[in-house]
Amino acid sequence: MKTALAKQFKARLGMAGAIASAMLFAVPAFAQDSRLSLADRVTRLEQQAQAQNQGGTSLVNQVQQLQAQVQQLQGQVEELQHQLQQMQDKNKAQYIDLDSRLGRLEGNGAGTNSPAAGANAAPAPAGSAAAAATPANPAQASTAAPASGGSAPAAAPDANAQAAYDAAFQALRGGDYAQASRGFRSFIQQYPANTLTPNAWYWLGESYYVTMNYPVALEAFQRLLSQFPQSEKAPDALLKVGYSQLELKQADAGKATLQQVASKYPNSRAASLALERLRRLQLQSAIR
C-alpha cells in the first residue's frame, strides 16, 4: 500500500516538473514575441511620422510657390500701372503742345490782318475769332463793335492787358503752371470784360488740369461756359469739363458731357476728341 502511494507521488512530481520545465521554456519565447511585436509597432509609427513630415514639407513648398507667383503678378500689375500713367501724362503733354501750337497759328493769322497787334499778340486759343478781330489802333478800339453773343466781352485788349495775358501764357508754355495760374487770375480780376478774358479762363483751367488739380480746373472751365457761352473757346472748355469729370471718377457725368460736346459742336476738333475718348472708354469697359 505504501509502495503504491509512493509511486503515485513520484509520478505526480514528475508530471509537475515536466509542466514547470515547459513553462520555463515558454515564458522567454512569449517575451521575445512581445518584444518583436513592439519593435514592429515602433517601426510602423516612425514610418507614418516620416510620411506625414514629407506631406507637410510638400504643402509648405506649394504655399511658397503660390506666394512667389502672387508676388510676380503684383510686380506685373505695378509695371502696367506705371506704363499707363506714363501714357496718360504723355497724352496730356501732347494735348497742351497741340493746343498751344494752334493758338500760335491763329495768333499769327491775326497778326497778318493787323500788323500792330501782331507785334504783341499772345497765342489765342483755338478758334478765338474775337481775339483775331481786335483793332490794332487803340483809337479804333473805342468804336469797335462788341463780339457776337450777349455774354461775349466787349472791351478790346489794350497794351497793358495784352502784356499781362502774354506773360501768363508764356509762363504756361514754359511749364511754370503756378505762375501761369496767378497771371491768368490777375488778368481776369483786372480785365473781367476783355476780349481775351474767355481765353484767360480757359488757360487758367488748363494750368490746373495739367497739374492734376481737377476740381479747380473744372470750376474754371465751367465759369468760362457760364459767363461766355458764345465764346469760340466754349467747345474746348466743355470738352475739358468732361475730361475733368472723368479724372474725378464722375464717369457718368463725364460721358454725358462728352456726348454733349459731340452733339452740340459736331464739326469741331473738340467733338472729334470727345468721340475718341468715348470710344476708348467703351473699349476699356469691354476689356474689363
VOZA-73924 format. One record per residue (C-alpha): residue in one letter; x, y, z. Coordinates in steps of 0.25 Angstrom, whole numbers, plus 5000, padded with zeros to 4 digits. Each point is the difference from the previous one (the first is absolute). Layout:
N
<pt><r>A</r><X>X</X><Y>Y</Y><Z>Z</Z></pt>
...
END
This chain:
288
<pt><r>M</r><X>5000</X><Y>5000</Y><Z>5000</Z></pt>
<pt><r>K</r><X>5011</X><Y>5009</Y><Z>5004</Z></pt>
<pt><r>T</r><X>5008</X><Y>4997</Y><Z>4988</Z></pt>
<pt><r>A</r><X>4988</X><Y>5003</Y><Z>4990</Z></pt>
<pt><r>L</r><X>4998</X><Y>5013</Y><Z>5007</Z></pt>
<pt><r>A</r><X>5015</X><Y>5004</Y><Z>4998</Z></pt>
<pt><r>K</r><X>4999</X><Y>4996</Y><Z>4986</Z></pt>
<pt><r>Q</r><X>4988</X><Y>5009</Y><Z>4997</Z></pt>
<pt><r>F</r><X>5007</X><Y>5011</Y><Z>5008</Z></pt>
<pt><r>K</r><X>5013</X><Y>4999</Y><Z>4991</Z></pt>
<pt><r>A</r><X>4991</X><Y>5000</Y><Z>4987</Z></pt>
<pt><r>R</r><X>4993</X><Y>5012</Y><Z>5004</Z></pt>
<pt><r>L</r><X>5013</X><Y>5007</Y><Z>5004</Z></pt>
<pt><r>G</r><X>5006</X><Y>4996</Y><Z>4986</Z></pt>
<pt><r>M</r><X>4988</X><Y>5006</Y><Z>4993</Z></pt>
<pt><r>A</r><X>5001</X><Y>5013</Y><Z>5008</Z></pt>
<pt><r>G</r><X>5014</X><Y>5001</Y><Z>4997</Z></pt>
<pt><r>A</r><X>4998</X><Y>4998</Y><Z>4985</Z></pt>
<pt><r>I</r><X>4989</X><Y>5011</Y><Z>5000</Z></pt>
<pt><r>A</r><X>5009</X><Y>5009</Y><Z>5008</Z></pt>
<pt><r>S</r><X>5011</X><Y>4998</Y><Z>4990</Z></pt>
<pt><r>A</r><X>4991</X><Y>5002</Y><Z>4988</Z></pt>
<pt><r>M</r><X>4995</X><Y>5013</Y><Z>5007</Z></pt>
<pt><r>L</r><X>5014</X><Y>5005</Y><Z>5002</Z></pt>
<pt><r>F</r><X>5003</X><Y>4998</Y><Z>4985</Z></pt>
<pt><r>A</r><X>4987</X><Y>5006</Y><Z>4996</Z></pt>
<pt><r>V</r><X>5002</X><Y>5014</Y><Z>5007</Z></pt>
<pt><r>P</r><X>5013</X><Y>5004</Y><Z>4993</Z></pt>
<pt><r>A</r><X>4994</X><Y>4997</Y><Z>4987</Z></pt>
<pt><r>F</r><X>4987</X><Y>5008</Y><Z>5003</Z></pt>
<pt><r>A</r><X>5008</X><Y>5012</Y><Z>5005</Z></pt>
<pt><r>Q</r><X>5008</X><Y>4999</Y><Z>4987</Z></pt>
<pt><r>D</r><X>4988</X><Y>5000</Y><Z>4992</Z></pt>
<pt><r>S</r><X>4995</X><Y>5012</Y><Z>5007</Z></pt>
<pt><r>R</r><X>5013</X><Y>5008</Y><Z>4998</Z></pt>
<pt><r>L</r><X>4999</X><Y>4997</Y><Z>4985</Z></pt>
<pt><r>S</r><X>4986</X><Y>5005</Y><Z>4999</Z></pt>
<pt><r>L</r><X>5003</X><Y>5013</Y><Z>5008</Z></pt>
<pt><r>A</r><X>5012</X><Y>5002</Y><Z>4991</Z></pt>
<pt><r>D</r><X>4991</X><Y>4999</Y><Z>4988</Z></pt>
<pt><r>R</r><X>4990</X><Y>5009</Y><Z>5005</Z></pt>
<pt><r>V</r><X>5011</X><Y>5011</Y><Z>5003</Z></pt>
<pt><r>T</r><X>5006</X><Y>4998</Y><Z>4986</Z></pt>
<pt><r>R</r><X>4986</X><Y>5002</Y><Z>4994</Z></pt>
<pt><r>L</r><X>4997</X><Y>5012</Y><Z>5008</Z></pt>
<pt><r>E</r><X>5014</X><Y>5006</Y><Z>4996</Z></pt>
<pt><r>Q</r><X>4996</X><Y>4997</Y><Z>4985</Z></pt>
<pt><r>Q</r><X>4987</X><Y>5007</Y><Z>5002</Z></pt>
<pt><r>A</r><X>5006</X><Y>5012</Y><Z>5006</Z></pt>
<pt><r>Q</r><X>5010</X><Y>5001</Y><Z>4989</Z></pt>
<pt><r>A</r><X>4989</X><Y>5000</Y><Z>4990</Z></pt>
<pt><r>Q</r><X>4993</X><Y>5011</Y><Z>5007</Z></pt>
<pt><r>N</r><X>5012</X><Y>5008</Y><Z>5000</Z></pt>
<pt><r>Q</r><X>5002</X><Y>4998</Y><Z>4986</Z></pt>
<pt><r>G</r><X>4986</X><Y>5004</Y><Z>4997</Z></pt>
<pt><r>G</r><X>5002</X><Y>5013</Y><Z>5008</Z></pt>
<pt><r>T</r><X>5012</X><Y>5004</Y><Z>4993</Z></pt>
<pt><r>S</r><X>4993</X><Y>4998</Y><Z>4987</Z></pt>
<pt><r>L</r><X>4989</X><Y>5009</Y><Z>5004</Z></pt>
<pt><r>V</r><X>5010</X><Y>5011</Y><Z>5005</Z></pt>
<pt><r>N</r><X>5007</X><Y>4999</Y><Z>4987</Z></pt>
<pt><r>Q</r><X>4987</X><Y>5002</Y><Z>4992</Z></pt>
<pt><r>V</r><X>4996</X><Y>5012</Y><Z>5009</Z></pt>
<pt><r>Q</r><X>5013</X><Y>5006</Y><Z>4997</Z></pt>
<pt><r>Q</r><X>4999</X><Y>4998</Y><Z>4985</Z></pt>
<pt><r>L</r><X>4986</X><Y>5007</Y><Z>5001</Z></pt>
<pt><r>Q</r><X>5006</X><Y>5012</Y><Z>5008</Z></pt>
<pt><r>A</r><X>5011</X><Y>5002</Y><Z>4989</Z></pt>
<pt><r>Q</r><X>4989</X><Y>4999</Y><Z>4989</Z></pt>
<pt><r>V</r><X>4992</X><Y>5011</Y><Z>5007</Z></pt>
<pt><r>Q</r><X>5012</X><Y>5009</Y><Z>5002</Z></pt>
<pt><r>Q</r><X>5003</X><Y>4998</Y><Z>4985</Z></pt>
<pt><r>L</r><X>4986</X><Y>5004</Y><Z>4996</Z></pt>
<pt><r>Q</r><X>5000</X><Y>5012</Y><Z>5009</Z></pt>
<pt><r>G</r><X>5013</X><Y>5005</Y><Z>4994</Z></pt>
<pt><r>Q</r><X>4994</X><Y>4999</Y><Z>4986</Z></pt>
<pt><r>V</r><X>4988</X><Y>5007</Y><Z>5005</Z></pt>
<pt><r>E</r><X>5008</X><Y>5012</Y><Z>5005</Z></pt>
<pt><r>E</r><X>5008</X><Y>5000</Y><Z>4988</Z></pt>
<pt><r>L</r><X>4988</X><Y>5001</Y><Z>4991</Z></pt>
<pt><r>Q</r><X>4994</X><Y>5011</Y><Z>5009</Z></pt>
<pt><r>H</r><X>5013</X><Y>5008</Y><Z>4999</Z></pt>
<pt><r>Q</r><X>5000</X><Y>4999</Y><Z>4985</Z></pt>
<pt><r>L</r><X>4985</X><Y>5004</Y><Z>4999</Z></pt>
<pt><r>Q</r><X>5003</X><Y>5012</Y><Z>5009</Z></pt>
<pt><r>Q</r><X>5012</X><Y>5004</Y><Z>4990</Z></pt>
<pt><r>M</r><X>4991</X><Y>4999</Y><Z>4988</Z></pt>
<pt><r>Q</r><X>4989</X><Y>5009</Y><Z>5007</Z></pt>
<pt><r>D</r><X>5011</X><Y>5010</Y><Z>5003</Z></pt>
<pt><r>K</r><X>5005</X><Y>5000</Y><Z>4986</Z></pt>
<pt><r>N</r><X>4986</X><Y>5002</Y><Z>4994</Z></pt>
<pt><r>K</r><X>4998</X><Y>5012</Y><Z>5009</Z></pt>
<pt><r>A</r><X>5013</X><Y>5006</Y><Z>4996</Z></pt>
<pt><r>Q</r><X>4997</X><Y>4998</Y><Z>4986</Z></pt>
<pt><r>Y</r><X>4987</X><Y>5006</Y><Z>5001</Z></pt>
<pt><r>I</r><X>5005</X><Y>5012</Y><Z>5007</Z></pt>
<pt><r>D</r><X>5011</X><Y>5001</Y><Z>4989</Z></pt>
<pt><r>L</r><X>4990</X><Y>4999</Y><Z>4989</Z></pt>
<pt><r>D</r><X>4990</X><Y>5010</Y><Z>5006</Z></pt>
<pt><r>S</r><X>5012</X><Y>5010</Y><Z>5001</Z></pt>
<pt><r>R</r><X>5004</X><Y>4998</Y><Z>4986</Z></pt>
<pt><r>L</r><X>4986</X><Y>5002</Y><Z>4995</Z></pt>
<pt><r>G</r><X>5000</X><Y>5013</Y><Z>5008</Z></pt>
<pt><r>R</r><X>5013</X><Y>5005</Y><Z>4995</Z></pt>
<pt><r>L</r><X>4995</X><Y>4997</Y><Z>4985</Z></pt>
<pt><r>E</r><X>4987</X><Y>5008</Y><Z>5003</Z></pt>
<pt><r>G</r><X>5008</X><Y>5011</Y><Z>5007</Z></pt>
<pt><r>N</r><X>5009</X><Y>5001</Y><Z>4987</Z></pt>
<pt><r>G</r><X>4988</X><Y>5000</Y><Z>4992</Z></pt>
<pt><r>A</r><X>4994</X><Y>5012</Y><Z>5008</Z></pt>
<pt><r>G</r><X>5013</X><Y>5007</Y><Z>4998</Z></pt>
<pt><r>T</r><X>5000</X><Y>4999</Y><Z>4985</Z></pt>
<pt><r>N</r><X>4987</X><Y>5008</Y><Z>5000</Z></pt>
<pt><r>S</r><X>5004</X><Y>5010</Y><Z>5011</Z></pt>
<pt><r>P</r><X>5015</X><Y>5002</Y><Z>5000</Z></pt>
<pt><r>A</r><X>5000</X><Y>5009</Y><Z>5012</Z></pt>
<pt><r>A</r><X>4993</X><Y>4989</Y><Z>5008</Z></pt>
<pt><r>G</r><X>5009</X><Y>4989</Y><Z>4995</Z></pt>
<pt><r>A</r><X>5012</X><Y>5006</Y><Z>5006</Z></pt>
<pt><r>N</r><X>4995</X><Y>4997</Y><Z>5014</Z></pt>
<pt><r>A</r><X>4989</X><Y>4990</Y><Z>4998</Z></pt>
<pt><r>A</r><X>5000</X><Y>4988</Y><Z>5009</Z></pt>
<pt><r>P</r><X>4996</X><Y>4986</Y><Z>4995</Z></pt>
<pt><r>A</r><X>4985</X><Y>5000</Y><Z>5000</Z></pt>
<pt><r>P</r><X>4992</X><Y>4987</Y><Z>5003</Z></pt>
<pt><r>A</r><X>4995</X><Y>4992</Y><Z>4988</Z></pt>
<pt><r>G</r><X>4989</X><Y>5008</Y><Z>4993</Z></pt>
<pt><r>S</r><X>5001</X><Y>5013</Y><Z>5007</Z></pt>
<pt><r>A</r><X>4994</X><Y>5009</Y><Z>4990</Z></pt>
<pt><r>A</r><X>4998</X><Y>5011</Y><Z>5010</Z></pt>
<pt><r>A</r><X>5015</X><Y>5001</Y><Z>5003</Z></pt>
<pt><r>A</r><X>5003</X><Y>5000</Y><Z>4985</Z></pt>
<pt><r>A</r><X>4990</X><Y>5011</Y><Z>4997</Z></pt>
<pt><r>T</r><X>5006</X><Y>5009</Y><Z>5010</Z></pt>
<pt><r>P</r><X>5003</X><Y>5014</Y><Z>4994</Z></pt>
<pt><r>A</r><X>5015</X><Y>5004</Y><Z>5000</Z></pt>
<pt><r>N</r><X>4998</X><Y>5015</Y><Z>5003</Z></pt>
<pt><r>P</r><X>4995</X><Y>5003</Y><Z>5014</Z></pt>
<pt><r>A</r><X>4992</X><Y>5011</Y><Z>4994</Z></pt>
<pt><r>Q</r><X>4993</X><Y>4990</Y><Z>4991</Z></pt>
<pt><r>A</r><X>4998</X><Y>4991</Y><Z>5012</Z></pt>
<pt><r>S</r><X>4990</X><Y>5010</Y><Z>5007</Z></pt>
<pt><r>T</r><X>4991</X><Y>5000</Y><Z>4988</Z></pt>
<pt><r>A</r><X>5001</X><Y>4985</Y><Z>4997</Z></pt>
<pt><r>A</r><X>4988</X><Y>4992</Y><Z>5000</Z></pt>
<pt><r>P</r><X>4998</X><Y>4990</Y><Z>5011</Z></pt>
<pt><r>A</r><X>5003</X><Y>4985</Y><Z>4997</Z></pt>
<pt><r>S</r><X>4988</X><Y>4991</Y><Z>4996</Z></pt>
<pt><r>G</r><X>4991</X><Y>4994</Y><Z>5011</Z></pt>
<pt><r>G</r><X>4994</X><Y>5008</Y><Z>5012</Z></pt>
<pt><r>S</r><X>5010</X><Y>4994</Y><Z>5010</Z></pt>
<pt><r>A</r><X>5013</X><Y>5003</Y><Z>4992</Z></pt>
<pt><r>P</r><X>5009</X><Y>5010</Y><Z>5005</Z></pt>
<pt><r>A</r><X>5000</X><Y>5014</Y><Z>4993</Z></pt>
<pt><r>A</r><X>5012</X><Y>5007</Y><Z>5004</Z></pt>
<pt><r>A</r><X>5012</X><Y>4998</Y><Z>4991</Z></pt>
<pt><r>P</r><X>5014</X><Y>4997</Y><Z>5006</Z></pt>
<pt><r>D</r><X>5009</X><Y>5012</Y><Z>5002</Z></pt>
<pt><r>A</r><X>5015</X><Y>4999</Y><Z>5001</Z></pt>
<pt><r>N</r><X>5000</X><Y>4997</Y><Z>5015</Z></pt>
<pt><r>A</r><X>4989</X><Y>4989</Y><Z>4999</Z></pt>
<pt><r>Q</r><X>5007</X><Y>4994</Y><Z>4989</Z></pt>
<pt><r>A</r><X>5014</X><Y>5000</Y><Z>5007</Z></pt>
<pt><r>A</r><X>4993</X><Y>4994</Y><Z>5013</Z></pt>
<pt><r>Y</r><X>4994</X><Y>4989</Y><Z>4991</Z></pt>
<pt><r>D</r><X>5013</X><Y>4997</Y><Z>4993</Z></pt>
<pt><r>A</r><X>5008</X><Y>4999</Y><Z>5013</Z></pt>
<pt><r>A</r><X>4990</X><Y>4990</Y><Z>5005</Z></pt>
<pt><r>F</r><X>5000</X><Y>4992</Y><Z>4988</Z></pt>
<pt><r>Q</r><X>5015</X><Y>5000</Y><Z>4999</Z></pt>
<pt><r>A</r><X>5000</X><Y>4994</Y><Z>5014</Z></pt>
<pt><r>L</r><X>4991</X><Y>4989</Y><Z>4996</Z></pt>
<pt><r>R</r><X>5008</X><Y>4996</Y><Z>4987</Z></pt>
<pt><r>G</r><X>5012</X><Y>5000</Y><Z>5009</Z></pt>
<pt><r>G</r><X>4995</X><Y>4990</Y><Z>5010</Z></pt>
<pt><r>D</r><X>4998</X><Y>5010</Y><Z>5011</Z></pt>
<pt><r>Y</r><X>4986</X><Y>4997</Y><Z>5003</Z></pt>
<pt><r>A</r><X>4999</X><Y>5007</Y><Z>5013</Z></pt>
<pt><r>Q</r><X>5005</X><Y>5013</Y><Z>4995</Z></pt>
<pt><r>A</r><X>4990</X><Y>4998</Y><Z>4988</Z></pt>
<pt><r>S</r><X>4988</X><Y>4998</Y><Z>5009</Z></pt>
<pt><r>R</r><X>5004</X><Y>5012</Y><Z>5008</Z></pt>
<pt><r>G</r><X>5001</X><Y>5008</Y><Z>4987</Z></pt>
<pt><r>F</r><X>4987</X><Y>4996</Y><Z>4994</Z></pt>
<pt><r>R</r><X>4993</X><Y>5002</Y><Z>5013</Z></pt>
<pt><r>S</r><X>5006</X><Y>5014</Y><Z>5001</Z></pt>
<pt><r>F</r><X>4996</X><Y>5003</Y><Z>4985</Z></pt>
<pt><r>I</r><X>4985</X><Y>4995</Y><Z>5003</Z></pt>
<pt><r>Q</r><X>4999</X><Y>5009</Y><Z>5012</Z></pt>
<pt><r>Q</r><X>5006</X><Y>5012</Y><Z>4993</Z></pt>
<pt><r>Y</r><X>4993</X><Y>4998</Y><Z>4987</Z></pt>
<pt><r>P</r><X>4987</X><Y>4993</Y><Z>5002</Z></pt>
<pt><r>A</r><X>4994</X><Y>5005</Y><Z>4987</Z></pt>
<pt><r>N</r><X>5011</X><Y>4999</Y><Z>4990</Z></pt>
<pt><r>T</r><X>5000</X><Y>4992</Y><Z>4987</Z></pt>
<pt><r>L</r><X>5011</X><Y>4991</Y><Z>5006</Z></pt>
<pt><r>T</r><X>4993</X><Y>4997</Y><Z>5013</Z></pt>
<pt><r>P</r><X>4993</X><Y>4987</Y><Z>4995</Z></pt>
<pt><r>N</r><X>5014</X><Y>4996</Y><Z>4995</Z></pt>
<pt><r>A</r><X>5006</X><Y>5003</Y><Z>5014</Z></pt>
<pt><r>W</r><X>4989</X><Y>4992</Y><Z>5007</Z></pt>
<pt><r>Y</r><X>5003</X><Y>4988</Y><Z>4990</Z></pt>
<pt><r>W</r><X>5015</X><Y>5001</Y><Z>5003</Z></pt>
<pt><r>L</r><X>4998</X><Y>5001</Y><Z>5014</Z></pt>
<pt><r>G</r><X>4993</X><Y>4987</Y><Z>5000</Z></pt>
<pt><r>E</r><X>5010</X><Y>4994</Y><Z>4992</Z></pt>
<pt><r>S</r><X>5011</X><Y>5004</Y><Z>5010</Z></pt>
<pt><r>Y</r><X>4993</X><Y>4993</Y><Z>5011</Z></pt>
<pt><r>Y</r><X>4996</X><Y>4988</Y><Z>4991</Z></pt>
<pt><r>V</r><X>5015</X><Y>4997</Y><Z>4996</Z></pt>
<pt><r>T</r><X>5004</X><Y>5000</Y><Z>5015</Z></pt>
<pt><r>M</r><X>4988</X><Y>4990</Y><Z>5003</Z></pt>
<pt><r>N</r><X>4993</X><Y>5010</Y><Z>5008</Z></pt>
<pt><r>Y</r><X>4987</X><Y>4996</Y><Z>4993</Z></pt>
<pt><r>P</r><X>4989</X><Y>5006</Y><Z>5010</Z></pt>
<pt><r>V</r><X>5006</X><Y>5014</Y><Z>4998</Z></pt>
<pt><r>A</r><X>5002</X><Y>4998</Y><Z>4985</Z></pt>
<pt><r>L</r><X>4985</X><Y>4995</Y><Z>4999</Z></pt>
<pt><r>E</r><X>4996</X><Y>5013</Y><Z>5006</Z></pt>
<pt><r>A</r><X>5008</X><Y>5009</Y><Z>4991</Z></pt>
<pt><r>F</r><X>4994</X><Y>4993</Y><Z>4987</Z></pt>
<pt><r>Q</r><X>4986</X><Y>5001</Y><Z>5006</Z></pt>
<pt><r>R</r><X>5002</X><Y>5015</Y><Z>5003</Z></pt>
<pt><r>L</r><X>5004</X><Y>5002</Y><Z>4985</Z></pt>
<pt><r>L</r><X>4988</X><Y>4993</Y><Z>4995</Z></pt>
<pt><r>S</r><X>4990</X><Y>5007</Y><Z>5010</Z></pt>
<pt><r>Q</r><X>5006</X><Y>5014</Y><Z>4998</Z></pt>
<pt><r>F</r><X>5003</X><Y>4999</Y><Z>4985</Z></pt>
<pt><r>P</r><X>4992</X><Y>4989</Y><Z>4994</Z></pt>
<pt><r>Q</r><X>5002</X><Y>5006</Y><Z>4986</Z></pt>
<pt><r>S</r><X>5015</X><Y>5000</Y><Z>5001</Z></pt>
<pt><r>E</r><X>5007</X><Y>4993</Y><Z>4989</Z></pt>
<pt><r>K</r><X>5008</X><Y>4992</Y><Z>5011</Z></pt>
<pt><r>A</r><X>4987</X><Y>4994</Y><Z>5005</Z></pt>
<pt><r>P</r><X>5001</X><Y>4987</Y><Z>4993</Z></pt>
<pt><r>D</r><X>5014</X><Y>4998</Y><Z>5006</Z></pt>
<pt><r>A</r><X>4995</X><Y>5004</Y><Z>5013</Z></pt>
<pt><r>L</r><X>4989</X><Y>4990</Y><Z>5000</Z></pt>
<pt><r>L</r><X>5009</X><Y>4989</Y><Z>4996</Z></pt>
<pt><r>K</r><X>5009</X><Y>5003</Y><Z>5011</Z></pt>
<pt><r>V</r><X>4988</X><Y>5000</Y><Z>5010</Z></pt>
<pt><r>G</r><X>4998</X><Y>4986</Y><Z>4995</Z></pt>
<pt><r>Y</r><X>5014</X><Y>4996</Y><Z>5002</Z></pt>
<pt><r>S</r><X>5001</X><Y>5006</Y><Z>5014</Z></pt>
<pt><r>Q</r><X>4987</X><Y>4992</Y><Z>5004</Z></pt>
<pt><r>L</r><X>5006</X><Y>4987</Y><Z>4995</Z></pt>
<pt><r>E</r><X>5013</X><Y>5003</Y><Z>5008</Z></pt>
<pt><r>L</r><X>4991</X><Y>5003</Y><Z>5012</Z></pt>
<pt><r>K</r><X>4994</X><Y>4986</Y><Z>4999</Z></pt>
<pt><r>Q</r><X>4987</X><Y>5006</Y><Z>4995</Z></pt>
<pt><r>A</r><X>4999</X><Y>4990</Y><Z>4989</Z></pt>
<pt><r>D</r><X>4985</X><Y>5002</Y><Z>4997</Z></pt>
<pt><r>A</r><X>5001</X><Y>5015</Y><Z>5000</Z></pt>
<pt><r>G</r><X>5013</X><Y>5000</Y><Z>4992</Z></pt>
<pt><r>K</r><X>4994</X><Y>4991</Y><Z>4989</Z></pt>
<pt><r>A</r><X>4987</X><Y>5009</Y><Z>4999</Z></pt>
<pt><r>T</r><X>5009</X><Y>5012</Y><Z>4999</Z></pt>
<pt><r>L</r><X>5008</X><Y>4994</Y><Z>4988</Z></pt>
<pt><r>Q</r><X>4987</X><Y>4996</Y><Z>4993</Z></pt>
<pt><r>Q</r><X>4995</X><Y>5014</Y><Z>5002</Z></pt>
<pt><r>V</r><X>5013</X><Y>5005</Y><Z>4993</Z></pt>
<pt><r>A</r><X>4998</X><Y>4991</Y><Z>4988</Z></pt>
<pt><r>S</r><X>4986</X><Y>5004</Y><Z>4999</Z></pt>
<pt><r>K</r><X>5001</X><Y>5015</Y><Z>5002</Z></pt>
<pt><r>Y</r><X>5013</X><Y>5002</Y><Z>4992</Z></pt>
<pt><r>P</r><X>4999</X><Y>4989</Y><Z>4990</Z></pt>
<pt><r>N</r><X>5011</X><Y>5005</Y><Z>4990</Z></pt>
<pt><r>S</r><X>5010</X><Y>5005</Y><Z>5010</Z></pt>
<pt><r>R</r><X>5013</X><Y>4995</Y><Z>5005</Z></pt>
<pt><r>A</r><X>4994</X><Y>4999</Y><Z>5014</Z></pt>
<pt><r>A</r><X>4989</X><Y>4990</Y><Z>4994</Z></pt>
<pt><r>S</r><X>5011</X><Y>4991</Y><Z>4994</Z></pt>
<pt><r>L</r><X>5008</X><Y>4999</Y><Z>5013</Z></pt>
<pt><r>A</r><X>4987</X><Y>4998</Y><Z>5008</Z></pt>
<pt><r>L</r><X>4996</X><Y>4988</Y><Z>4990</Z></pt>
<pt><r>E</r><X>5014</X><Y>4994</Y><Z>5001</Z></pt>
<pt><r>R</r><X>5000</X><Y>5001</Y><Z>5015</Z></pt>
<pt><r>L</r><X>4986</X><Y>4993</Y><Z>5001</Z></pt>
<pt><r>R</r><X>5005</X><Y>4989</Y><Z>4990</Z></pt>
<pt><r>R</r><X>5012</X><Y>4997</Y><Z>5010</Z></pt>
<pt><r>L</r><X>4991</X><Y>5000</Y><Z>5012</Z></pt>
<pt><r>Q</r><X>4991</X><Y>4990</Y><Z>4993</Z></pt>
<pt><r>L</r><X>5012</X><Y>4991</Y><Z>4996</Z></pt>
<pt><r>Q</r><X>5005</X><Y>5001</Y><Z>5015</Z></pt>
<pt><r>S</r><X>4986</X><Y>4996</Y><Z>5005</Z></pt>
<pt><r>A</r><X>5000</X><Y>4988</Y><Z>4990</Z></pt>
<pt><r>I</r><X>5014</X><Y>4995</Y><Z>5004</Z></pt>
<pt><r>R</r><X>4995</X><Y>5000</Y><Z>5015</Z></pt>
END
